[in-house]
């Protein structure tokens, strides 16, 4: 087995594991759902380490926002929070089509 095939198998295994562990990507808050969709598209476009970092960040944000959406005291602030996160992402990764 070559080094390349081991790396390829590892990448496939990680992708399958990430897909199996991922939570739903729609939160029901339009601004947050738009952010999650745009970050996923950006991660796919840029690829590499930057794309992986964006994918991890997206997952963390989705989890945090899902918890906030479930709490009526915090859910009202989510649209502004997600809009601000998108504005930050535009500055941090300007090569994407936001």
Buried (B, 14 or more C-beta within 10 A) or exposed (E): EEEEEEEEEEEEEEEEEEEEEEEEBEBEBEBBBBBBEBBBBBBEBBEEEBBEBBBEBBBEBBEEBBEBBEEEEBBEEBEEBBBEBBEEBEEEBEEBEB
